[in-house]
Amino acid sequence: MDGIASYSAFLAAHKPQLVLSGVPEHFWAILCKKIKDQIFDSGSAFQLVKIDYDEDERAPYDPLWSVMAVRDIDRTNSSHIYLIDHAWTFKINSIRNNLRNVPVLLERMCNLIQATSQTTEGKINEVCQKIWKYANTYAIESEELSVEDRVPVWYVMDELGSGITHSDNPNFRIVPFMYIPEQLTYTLLFPIENVEEGDIITRNFVEGHYTDSLQREAMLIPWSYYEHFDDDFNQEEPDANYFLEGHIVESLPELELLNENKQNTATLKVFSEYEFINQHLTAPGFEIVDNENDADILWYTNHFKTFKELSATPHKFVNQFPFEYVITIKDLLAIVARRGQKKLNLDENNLETLPAWLPTTFNMKTELPKLIAYYIQRQKQGLDNHWICKPYNLARGLDTYISDNLDFLCRLPMSGPKVAQKYIENPVLFERQDVGLVKFDVRYVILLKSVNPTVLYVYNNFFLRLSNKEFTLDNFDDYEKHFTVMNYSEGVPLFKLLCEDFKAAWLEQYANYNWAEVEKSIFKMFSELFTAATAKDAPCGVAKSPQSRALYAADIMLSWNENDKDKFIQPKLLEVNWMPDCRRACEYYPDFYNDIFSVMFLDKEVNTCTKIL
């Protein structure tokens, strides 16, 4: 009876996971027993063997290990599901510290990859380079967990699990499995074909359906010779279905009901879910209210989708535009930014993509072959090949990594949708007296007042974010050297600098580069972006909505560039954020929301906002 109760409890907690992972039901009861009794009996069915190669015979992509069956295995026999332990679980940016602080782990990984280095640092470098042939990933999805806790985790299986080789027609599967009562993760190994004694055990390293065979081939690069990737890397804009994929359908406004969207009263009532608006919006002409039904202006912190329904109350405004996500989600932003640009240029000295203000960007889920083709072209020309890889729709630098390791780049799509963006290797730096020359980025607040015609303003007071360590093109897991977002990292100092103080320091540090001219090029970039973003109808572009007003934050960096004549500063757009954190704006500039609301809703011109489109 206890066993039945125990199995029932096991199923209640784990059945969704087992079904989602595709573990056949006839294995479930045995799996429950093996986990409960901690039975690791893979040695009774398999043997790990080291592959001997003649001297100089082994190619870099040939496996070092293999796993062989030591008995016949019937895939319908419920006993043939095995627990594989994990030798190492890690977050990507902690790899070096893990290896440096746990010598026994370093030696175990060196044995796995058959490292040849003699020094500790040499061994660490070799493991960092080669571990991507063995690393796997999972993420825990739970509404109870913070965004940080849901960042994908990477792991290396024990030697037997790591020794299983790839096949396009495998005889086994492996899947990660979280045992919820103890919050422990194992890998499950089970047959999908019958196996005879002496057969080699194989699995598919890249499971899933890929309509593009090149995408699958690209993801297999760590284990196989790659070809076909040094040809075309020009990018084409996808069709409208791509812009809708994974998004809740938005209704479009009834424009005929909104020909004259005039306010009913002299005082506009504002319902806001954002506390800083409620605290700081004090300008005449506005009144904060607690009831949405009473409000003329609805300022939400969650995404609004029902624009058609809003048309029934034409006097109301909302702080969003239909399909504005085409600029706030990183893969779509890159597509929109490239709209109307020429194809890639290739000359003897560089490999530049257009527009110049967009760092070269590839969608790792759909454009990995093109990324590899571009990577190889850069490699052939001896150009820097560091890439920063970011999730589509996360901010604050979460799950973001910098690397020039091609194996690593090819593995990242397994951890969720990401873009790979060429890392800015020659940034314009700012001299901090306490540190030296550091990276910085600039955040501009952008006000979109209308689409078709497109009316765009920029808030003149920008916001600086600076790194805490002197910039050099190395140690890419050193967050305080390569990233600028310090206000979300516990125990990390935040250096504050007002834009007026920055301008004064800029005049001293870059006297030959007038800030007003630099800013002119930044505003031109914003104008080009929003022109492109509103050039196509929804869902490929931001849609017209007379009831909409929106505030975004655009993060940019400055990069050095050269032409035949001279060296110049090129702004680079990093991302556009919806509902940015405006706490600092209110602290630094108490009239921040008074000015912005006056421009957006009262049609006033204020000296803190510049119309650029």
C-alpha positions as CSV (number, residue, x, y, z in Angstrom):
1,M,0.0,0.0,0.0
2,D,2.9,2.4,0.9
3,G,4.4,1.7,-2.6
4,I,1.1,2.6,-4.3
5,A,0.7,5.8,-2.2
6,S,4.3,6.7,-2.9
7,Y,3.9,6.2,-6.7
8,S,0.6,8.2,-6.7
9,A,2.4,11.1,-5.0
10,F,5.2,10.8,-7.5
11,L,2.8,11.0,-10.4
12,A,0.9,13.9,-8.9
13,A,4.2,15.9,-8.7
14,H,5.9,14.7,-11.9
15,K,3.4,13.5,-14.5
16,P,3.3,16.8,-16.4
17,Q,7.1,16.8,-16.6
18,L,7.3,13.2,-17.8
19,V,4.6,13.8,-20.5
20,L,6.3,17.0,-21.7
21,S,9.7,15.2,-21.8
22,G,8.2,12.3,-23.8
23,V,9.2,9.6,-21.2
24,P,7.1,6.5,-22.1
25,E,4.6,5.6,-19.4
26,H,5.8,2.1,-18.9
27,F,9.0,3.4,-17.4
28,W,7.4,5.7,-14.8
29,A,6.9,3.2,-11.9
30,I,10.5,1.9,-12.1
31,L,11.8,5.4,-12.3
32,C,9.9,6.2,-9.1
33,K,11.5,3.3,-7.3
34,K,15.0,4.0,-8.7
35,I,14.9,7.7,-7.6
36,K,13.4,6.8,-4.1
37,D,16.0,4.1,-3.5
38,Q,18.8,6.0,-5.3
39,I,19.5,3.1,-7.6
40,F,22.2,4.0,-10.1
41,D,22.5,0.7,-12.1
42,S,23.7,1.9,-15.5
43,G,26.9,-0.1,-15.0
44,S,24.9,-3.3,-15.3
45,A,23.9,-2.4,-18.9
46,F,26.6,-0.1,-20.3
47,Q,30.3,0.3,-20.4
48,L,32.3,3.5,-21.1
49,V,35.1,3.0,-23.5
50,K,37.9,5.4,-24.6
51,I,38.4,5.5,-28.4
52,D,41.9,4.8,-29.5
53,Y,43.0,6.8,-32.6
54,D,46.3,6.4,-34.5
55,E,48.6,9.3,-34.0
56,D,47.4,12.4,-35.8
57,E,44.3,10.5,-37.0
58,R,41.7,12.1,-34.7
59,A,40.0,15.2,-36.1
60,P,38.8,17.9,-33.7
61,Y,35.2,16.8,-34.0
62,D,35.9,13.1,-33.5
63,P,34.6,11.8,-30.1
64,L,37.0,10.8,-27.3
65,W,34.6,8.4,-25.7
66,S,31.9,5.9,-26.5
67,V,29.3,3.9,-24.6
68,M,28.6,0.3,-25.4
69,A,25.8,-2.0,-24.3
70,V,27.0,-5.0,-22.3
71,R,23.6,-6.8,-22.6
72,D,20.6,-7.0,-24.9
73,I,18.1,-4.2,-24.1
74,D,14.5,-4.5,-25.0
75,R,12.9,-1.0,-25.3
76,T,9.6,-2.4,-24.0
77,N,11.1,-3.7,-20.8
78,S,10.2,-1.3,-18.1
79,S,13.4,-1.8,-16.1
80,H,15.6,-0.1,-18.8
81,I,15.4,3.4,-17.6
82,Y,18.5,4.7,-15.9
83,L,19.5,7.6,-13.7
84,I,22.5,9.5,-14.9
85,D,24.1,11.8,-12.3
86,H,25.4,15.3,-13.0
87,A,29.1,15.9,-12.5
88,W,28.8,19.7,-12.6
89,T,25.9,22.2,-12.6
90,F,26.8,25.8,-13.4
91,K,25.8,29.2,-14.6
92,I,27.8,30.3,-17.6
93,N,29.4,33.3,-16.0
94,S,30.6,31.2,-13.0
95,I,32.6,28.6,-15.0
96,R,36.1,29.9,-14.3
97,N,35.4,30.6,-10.6
98,N,34.0,27.0,-10.2
99,L,37.0,25.5,-11.9
100,R,39.5,27.7,-10.0
101,N,37.9,27.1,-6.6
102,V,37.3,23.3,-6.8
103,P,40.5,21.6,-8.0
104,V,38.9,18.2,-8.0
105,L,36.2,19.4,-10.4
106,L,38.9,20.9,-12.7
107,E,40.8,17.6,-12.8
108,R,37.6,15.7,-13.5
109,M,36.7,18.0,-16.4
110,C,40.3,17.8,-17.7
111,N,40.0,14.0,-17.8
112,L,36.7,14.2,-19.6
113,I,38.0,16.5,-22.4
114,Q,41.5,14.9,-22.2
115,A,43.2,18.3,-21.6
116,T,46.8,18.7,-22.6
117,S,47.7,21.9,-20.7
118,Q,50.0,21.7,-17.8
119,T,49.3,24.8,-15.9
120,T,46.1,25.5,-13.9
121,E,45.1,28.5,-16.0
122,G,45.9,26.6,-19.1
123,K,43.6,23.8,-18.0
124,I,40.9,26.2,-17.1
125,N,41.1,27.9,-20.5
126,E,41.0,24.5,-22.2
127,V,38.0,23.3,-20.3
128,C,36.2,26.6,-21.1
129,Q,36.9,26.1,-24.7
130,K,35.9,22.5,-25.0
131,I,33.2,21.9,-22.4
132,W,30.5,22.9,-24.9
133,K,30.8,19.5,-26.5
134,Y,29.5,18.0,-23.3
135,A,27.3,20.6,-21.6
136,N,23.5,20.4,-21.6
137,T,20.9,22.8,-20.4
138,Y,17.5,23.1,-18.7
139,A,15.4,25.9,-17.3
140,I,12.9,25.7,-14.5
141,E,9.6,27.4,-15.4
142,S,7.6,28.4,-12.4
143,E,5.6,31.5,-11.6
144,E,6.8,31.3,-8.0
145,L,10.4,31.8,-9.1
146,S,12.1,35.1,-9.8
147,V,13.3,36.0,-13.3
148,E,16.9,35.4,-12.1
149,D,16.0,31.9,-10.9
150,R,14.5,31.0,-14.2
151,V,17.7,31.8,-16.1
152,P,18.8,28.5,-17.9
153,V,21.2,26.2,-16.0
154,W,23.9,24.2,-17.7
155,Y,25.2,20.9,-16.6
156,V,27.7,18.2,-17.5
157,M,26.6,14.6,-17.0
158,D,28.8,12.0,-15.4
159,E,31.4,10.2,-17.5
160,L,29.0,7.6,-18.8
161,G,26.4,10.1,-19.8
162,S,29.0,12.4,-21.4
163,G,30.4,9.5,-23.3
164,I,27.2,8.8,-25.3
165,T,27.8,9.9,-29.0
166,H,25.5,11.5,-31.5
167,S,23.4,9.8,-34.2
168,D,20.7,11.2,-36.5
169,N,19.0,7.8,-35.9
170,P,19.7,7.2,-32.2
171,N,18.8,4.2,-30.2
172,F,18.4,6.0,-26.8
173,R,17.1,9.3,-25.5
174,I,18.2,11.4,-22.6
175,V,16.1,14.1,-20.9
176,P,16.7,16.2,-17.8
177,F,14.4,15.4,-14.8
178,M,13.8,17.5,-11.7
179,Y,12.9,15.4,-8.6
180,I,10.7,18.0,-6.9
181,P,10.7,16.8,-3.3
182,E,14.5,17.2,-3.0
183,Q,14.9,19.8,-5.8
184,L,17.5,17.6,-7.4
185,T,18.0,17.2,-11.2
186,Y,19.0,14.0,-12.9
187,T,19.2,12.9,-16.5
188,L,17.0,10.0,-17.6
189,L,18.4,7.5,-20.1
190,F,16.0,5.1,-21.8
191,P,15.9,3.1,-25.1
192,I,13.8,4.0,-28.1
193,E,15.1,1.1,-30.2
194,N,16.1,-2.5,-29.2
195,V,19.8,-2.9,-28.6
196,E,22.0,-5.9,-28.7
197,E,25.1,-6.6,-26.6
198,G,28.1,-4.8,-28.1
199,D,26.0,-2.1,-29.8
200,I,27.1,1.5,-29.4
201,I,24.6,3.7,-27.5
202,T,23.7,6.9,-29.3
203,R,21.4,9.8,-28.8
204,N,20.3,12.8,-30.9
205,F,22.2,15.9,-29.6
206,V,19.8,18.2,-31.4
207,E,16.3,16.9,-30.8
208,G,13.3,18.7,-32.3
209,H,11.8,19.4,-35.7
210,Y,13.8,21.9,-37.8
211,T,12.3,23.0,-41.1
212,D,15.6,24.4,-42.0
213,S,18.2,21.6,-42.3
214,L,21.0,24.1,-42.2
215,Q,19.8,25.3,-38.8
216,R,20.1,21.8,-37.5
217,E,23.5,21.2,-39.1
218,A,24.7,24.5,-37.6
219,M,23.6,23.4,-34.1
220,L,25.7,20.2,-34.6
221,I,28.9,22.1,-35.3
222,P,30.6,21.2,-31.9
223,W,30.5,17.5,-32.9
224,S,30.8,17.5,-36.7
225,Y,32.7,19.0,-39.6
226,Y,30.9,22.0,-40.9
227,E,30.5,23.1,-44.5
228,H,28.0,25.2,-46.4
229,F,28.4,28.1,-44.0
230,D,30.9,30.3,-45.8
231,D,28.6,31.5,-48.5
232,D,25.6,33.8,-48.3
233,F,24.9,35.6,-45.0
234,N,22.5,38.3,-46.2
235,Q,19.3,38.5,-44.2
236,E,15.8,38.7,-45.6
237,E,12.8,40.1,-43.7
238,P,10.4,37.3,-42.7
239,D,6.7,37.3,-43.5
240,A,3.9,38.6,-41.3
241,N,3.4,35.3,-39.6
242,Y,6.8,35.6,-37.9
243,F,5.8,38.9,-36.3
244,L,2.7,37.2,-34.8
245,E,4.4,34.0,-33.6
246,G,4.2,33.6,-29.9
247,H,2.2,36.8,-29.4
248,I,-1.3,37.3,-28.1
249,V,-3.4,38.7,-30.9
250,E,-4.1,42.5,-30.6
251,S,-7.2,44.1,-31.9
252,L,-6.8,47.3,-34.0
253,P,-8.7,50.5,-33.3
254,E,-11.8,51.5,-35.2
255,L,-10.3,54.5,-36.8
256,E,-13.6,55.8,-38.1
257,L,-14.8,56.3,-34.5
258,L,-11.7,58.3,-33.7
259,N,-11.5,61.0,-36.3
260,E,-11.7,63.7,-33.7
261,N,-10.3,62.4,-30.4
262,K,-10.9,65.5,-28.3
263,Q,-10.7,65.7,-24.5
264,N,-14.0,66.2,-22.7
265,T,-12.7,68.4,-19.9
266,A,-10.0,70.9,-19.1
267,T,-8.5,68.5,-16.5
268,L,-7.5,65.0,-17.7
269,K,-8.0,62.3,-15.1
270,V,-5.2,59.8,-15.0
271,F,-5.4,56.2,-13.8
272,S,-1.8,54.9,-13.4
273,E,-0.5,51.6,-12.2
274,Y,3.0,53.1,-12.0
275,E,3.7,54.6,-8.5
276,F,6.1,57.3,-9.7
277,I,3.5,58.9,-11.9
278,N,1.1,59.0,-9.0
279,Q,3.7,60.6,-6.9
280,H,5.2,63.1,-9.4
281,L,2.5,64.1,-11.9
282,T,1.4,67.4,-10.4
283,A,1.0,69.7,-13.4
284,P,-2.2,71.6,-13.8
285,G,-4.4,69.9,-16.3
286,F,-4.1,66.4,-14.7
287,E,-5.7,64.7,-11.8
288,I,-4.8,61.2,-10.4
289,V,-7.8,58.9,-10.0
290,D,-8.2,55.4,-8.6
291,N,-10.9,54.2,-10.9
292,E,-10.2,53.1,-14.5
293,N,-13.7,53.9,-15.6
294,D,-13.3,57.6,-14.5
295,A,-10.0,58.1,-16.2
296,D,-9.2,59.9,-19.5
297,I,-5.7,58.5,-19.5
298,L,-4.9,54.8,-18.7
299,W,-1.3,54.2,-17.9
300,Y,-0.7,50.5,-17.5
301,T,2.3,48.5,-16.4
302,N,1.0,45.4,-18.2
303,H,0.5,45.0,-22.0
304,F,-2.7,46.3,-23.4
305,K,-4.2,44.4,-26.4
306,T,-7.8,45.5,-26.9
307,F,-7.5,48.7,-28.9
308,K,-10.7,48.0,-30.9
309,E,-12.7,47.8,-27.7
310,L,-11.1,51.0,-26.5
311,S,-12.5,52.8,-29.6
312,A,-15.9,52.7,-28.0
313,T,-14.7,55.4,-25.5
314,P,-12.9,57.7,-28.0
315,H,-12.0,60.3,-25.3
316,K,-9.7,57.9,-23.5
317,F,-6.0,57.5,-24.0
318,V,-3.7,54.5,-23.3
319,N,0.0,54.4,-22.9
320,Q,0.7,51.9,-25.6
321,F,0.5,51.5,-29.4
322,P,-0.8,48.4,-31.2
323,F,2.1,46.1,-32.1
324,E,4.7,48.3,-30.5
325,Y,6.5,45.1,-29.6
326,V,8.2,45.2,-33.0
327,I,10.7,47.6,-31.5
328,T,10.8,46.4,-27.9
329,I,11.6,42.7,-28.6
330,K,15.2,42.3,-29.7
331,D,14.8,40.0,-32.8
332,L,12.0,42.1,-34.2
333,L,13.9,45.3,-33.5
334,A,16.8,44.1,-35.6
335,I,14.4,43.2,-38.5
336,V,12.7,46.6,-38.4
337,A,16.0,48.5,-38.1
338,R,17.3,46.7,-41.3
339,R,14.2,47.6,-43.2
340,G,15.0,49.4,-46.4
341,Q,18.8,49.1,-46.0
342,K,21.1,47.7,-48.6
343,K,22.7,44.3,-48.4
344,L,25.9,43.6,-46.6
345,N,29.1,45.3,-47.8
346,L,32.3,43.3,-48.2
347,D,35.6,45.1,-48.9
348,E,39.2,44.3,-48.3
349,N,39.4,45.8,-44.8
350,N,36.1,45.3,-43.0
351,L,32.7,43.5,-43.0
352,E,30.1,46.1,-42.2
353,T,26.3,45.6,-42.1
354,L,23.7,48.3,-42.5
355,P,22.3,50.4,-40.9
356,A,25.6,51.4,-39.3
357,W,23.8,52.2,-36.0
358,L,22.6,48.6,-35.6
359,P,25.3,46.2,-34.4
360,T,25.3,43.2,-36.7
361,T,22.5,41.0,-35.3
362,F,21.4,37.4,-36.0
363,N,18.5,35.5,-34.6
364,M,20.1,32.3,-33.2
365,K,16.9,30.3,-33.5
366,T,16.4,31.0,-37.2
367,E,19.6,32.5,-38.6
368,L,22.3,30.5,-37.0
369,P,23.7,29.4,-40.4
370,K,24.0,33.0,-41.5
371,L,25.7,33.9,-38.2
372,I,28.2,31.1,-38.8
373,A,28.8,32.2,-42.4
374,Y,29.4,35.8,-41.2
375,Y,31.6,34.5,-38.3
376,I,33.8,32.6,-40.8
377,Q,34.1,35.6,-43.1
378,R,35.3,37.7,-40.2
379,Q,37.6,34.9,-39.1
380,K,39.2,34.7,-42.6
381,Q,39.8,38.5,-42.5
382,G,41.3,38.4,-39.0
383,L,38.6,40.6,-37.6
384,D,37.4,40.5,-34.0
385,N,34.7,37.9,-33.5
386,H,33.3,38.5,-30.1
387,W,29.5,38.3,-29.9
388,I,27.1,39.3,-27.2
389,C,24.1,36.9,-27.0
390,K,20.9,38.1,-25.4
391,P,17.4,36.6,-24.9
392,Y,14.7,38.2,-27.0
393,N,12.7,39.7,-24.2
394,L,14.8,40.1,-21.0
395,A,16.4,43.2,-19.7
396,R,19.1,43.9,-17.0
397,G,21.7,41.8,-18.7
398,L,20.0,38.5,-17.6
399,D,21.1,35.4,-19.5
400,T,23.4,37.5,-21.6
401,Y,26.9,36.3,-22.5
402,I,29.9,37.4,-24.5
403,S,32.1,34.9,-26.4
404,D,34.1,34.2,-29.5
405,N,33.8,30.5,-29.1
406,L,31.9,29.0,-32.1
407,D,31.0,25.8,-30.2
408,F,29.4,27.9,-27.5
409,L,27.5,30.1,-30.0
410,C,26.1,27.0,-31.6
411,R,24.9,25.5,-28.3
412,L,23.1,28.6,-27.0
413,P,19.9,28.1,-29.1
414,M,19.3,25.1,-26.9
415,S,18.8,27.4,-23.9
416,G,16.0,29.5,-25.4
417,P,15.5,32.1,-28.1
418,K,18.3,34.6,-28.4
419,V,19.9,37.1,-30.7
420,A,23.7,37.2,-31.3
421,Q,24.9,40.8,-31.7
422,K,28.4,41.8,-32.7
423,Y,30.1,42.9,-29.5
424,I,31.3,46.5,-29.8
425,E,35.1,46.0,-29.5
426,N,36.1,49.6,-30.0
427,P,33.7,51.6,-27.7
428,V,34.1,55.2,-26.9
429,L,35.2,55.2,-23.3
430,F,34.7,57.6,-20.4
431,E,37.5,58.4,-17.9
432,R,36.5,57.9,-14.4
433,Q,39.1,59.4,-12.1
434,D,38.7,56.6,-9.6
435,V,39.0,53.7,-12.1
436,G,40.3,54.7,-15.6
437,L,38.7,54.4,-19.0
438,V,35.4,52.6,-18.7
439,K,32.5,51.6,-20.9
440,F,29.3,53.5,-20.7
441,D,25.9,53.6,-22.3
442,V,23.4,56.3,-22.6
443,R,19.6,56.0,-22.0
444,Y,17.3,58.3,-23.8
445,V,13.6,58.6,-23.0
446,I,11.5,58.7,-26.3
447,L,7.9,59.9,-26.6
448,L,5.9,58.5,-29.4
449,K,2.9,60.8,-29.8
450,S,1.4,59.7,-33.1
451,V,1.7,57.1,-35.9
452,N,0.7,58.0,-39.5
453,P,1.7,60.7,-39.2
454,T,4.6,59.7,-37.0
455,V,5.4,62.3,-34.3
456,L,8.4,61.6,-32.0
457,Y,10.0,63.5,-29.2
458,V,13.2,62.9,-27.2
459,Y,13.5,64.0,-23.5
460,N,16.7,66.0,-23.5
461,N,18.1,64.9,-20.2
462,F,19.6,61.5,-20.9
463,F,20.8,59.0,-18.3
464,L,24.3,57.5,-18.0
465,R,25.3,54.0,-16.9
466,L,29.0,53.3,-16.4
467,S,31.1,50.2,-15.8
468,N,33.0,49.9,-12.6
469,K,36.2,48.5,-14.1
470,E,38.6,49.7,-16.8
471,F,37.7,48.3,-20.2
472,T,39.9,45.8,-21.9
473,L,38.9,43.2,-24.5
474,D,39.3,40.2,-22.2
475,N,37.8,38.5,-19.1
476,F,34.4,38.5,-20.6
477,D,32.8,37.0,-17.5
478,D,33.8,40.0,-15.5
479,Y,30.4,41.7,-15.2
480,E,31.7,45.1,-13.9
481,K,34.1,45.4,-16.8
482,H,31.8,44.6,-19.7
483,F,28.4,45.6,-18.5
484,T,27.0,48.9,-17.4
485,V,23.7,48.0,-15.6
486,M,24.9,48.0,-11.9
487,N,21.7,49.0,-10.2
488,Y,20.3,45.5,-10.0
489,S,23.4,43.7,-8.8
490,E,23.6,43.2,-5.1
491,G,26.8,44.5,-3.5
492,V,28.0,46.2,-6.7
493,P,28.6,50.0,-6.4
494,L,26.5,52.3,-8.7
495,F,28.4,55.3,-10.1
496,K,26.0,58.2,-10.6
497,L,26.6,60.9,-13.2
498,L,24.1,63.6,-14.3
499,C,24.0,64.4,-18.0
500,E,25.2,68.0,-17.5
501,D,28.2,66.8,-15.6
502,F,28.8,64.2,-18.3
503,K,28.7,67.0,-21.0
504,A,31.3,69.0,-19.0
505,A,33.6,66.0,-18.7
506,W,33.1,65.2,-22.4
507,L,34.2,68.6,-23.4
508,E,37.5,68.0,-21.5
509,Q,38.0,64.4,-22.7
510,Y,36.9,64.7,-26.3
511,A,37.3,68.4,-27.2
512,N,37.5,67.5,-30.9
513,Y,34.1,65.8,-30.9
514,N,31.4,68.3,-30.2
515,W,28.6,66.6,-28.1
516,A,25.9,68.5,-29.9
517,E,27.0,66.9,-33.2
518,V,27.2,63.4,-31.6
519,E,23.7,63.9,-30.2
520,K,22.5,65.0,-33.6
521,S,23.6,61.7,-35.1
522,I,21.8,59.9,-32.2
523,F,18.5,61.7,-32.9
524,K,18.9,60.9,-36.6
525,M,19.2,57.2,-35.6
526,F,16.0,57.4,-33.6
527,S,14.2,59.1,-36.4
528,E,15.3,56.4,-38.9
529,L,14.2,53.7,-36.5
530,F,10.7,55.0,-35.9
531,T,10.3,55.8,-39.6
532,A,11.1,52.1,-40.4
533,A,8.9,50.9,-37.5
534,T,5.9,52.7,-38.8
535,A,6.5,52.1,-42.5
536,K,4.5,48.9,-42.6
537,D,1.1,47.9,-41.5
538,A,0.5,45.7,-38.4
539,P,1.7,43.2,-37.5
540,C,4.9,44.1,-39.2
541,G,4.9,47.7,-37.9
542,V,3.6,49.9,-35.1
543,A,-0.1,50.7,-36.0
544,K,-1.9,54.0,-36.1
545,S,-4.0,54.6,-33.0
546,P,-5.2,58.2,-32.1
547,Q,-5.9,57.0,-28.6
548,S,-2.3,55.9,-28.0
549,R,0.7,57.7,-26.5
550,A,3.8,55.8,-25.5
551,L,7.1,56.3,-23.6
552,Y,10.2,54.1,-24.3
553,A,13.8,54.1,-23.2
554,A,16.4,53.6,-25.9
555,D,19.9,52.4,-24.7
556,I,22.8,53.3,-26.9
557,M,26.6,53.0,-26.9
558,L,29.1,55.0,-28.9
559,S,31.7,53.3,-31.1
560,W,34.7,54.5,-33.0
561,N,34.6,54.1,-36.7
562,E,36.8,55.2,-39.6
563,N,36.3,56.1,-43.2
564,D,38.8,57.2,-45.8
565,K,39.0,60.7,-44.3
566,D,38.9,60.5,-40.6
567,K,37.9,58.8,-37.3
568,F,34.4,59.5,-36.2
569,I,31.9,58.5,-33.5
570,Q,29.1,56.1,-34.5
571,P,26.1,55.6,-32.2
572,K,25.0,52.0,-31.8
573,L,21.4,51.1,-30.7
574,L,21.4,48.3,-28.1
575,E,17.7,48.0,-27.3
576,V,14.4,49.8,-26.9
577,N,12.5,49.1,-23.6
578,W,8.8,49.5,-22.8
579,M,7.8,50.6,-19.3
580,P,11.4,51.6,-18.3
581,D,12.3,52.2,-14.7
582,C,11.9,56.0,-14.3
583,R,12.8,56.2,-10.6
584,R,16.1,58.0,-11.4
585,A,14.4,60.4,-13.8
586,C,12.0,61.5,-11.1
587,E,14.8,61.9,-8.6
588,Y,17.0,63.9,-10.9
589,Y,14.3,65.9,-12.6
590,P,11.2,66.4,-10.4
591,D,9.2,67.7,-13.4
592,F,10.0,64.7,-15.6
593,Y,6.4,63.4,-15.8
594,N,4.9,66.9,-15.8
595,D,6.9,67.8,-18.9
596,I,6.2,64.4,-20.6
597,F,2.5,64.4,-20.0
598,S,2.2,68.0,-21.1
599,V,3.8,67.2,-24.5
600,M,1.9,63.9,-25.0
601,F,-1.6,64.9,-23.8
602,L,-1.8,68.7,-23.7
603,D,0.0,69.4,-27.0
604,K,2.4,71.7,-25.2
605,E,6.0,72.4,-26.2
606,V,8.5,72.3,-23.3
607,N,12.2,73.0,-23.4
608,T,13.1,69.6,-21.9
609,C,11.7,67.8,-25.0
610,T,12.9,68.0,-28.6
611,K,10.7,67.0,-31.5
612,I,12.7,64.9,-33.9
613,L,10.1,63.5,-36.3
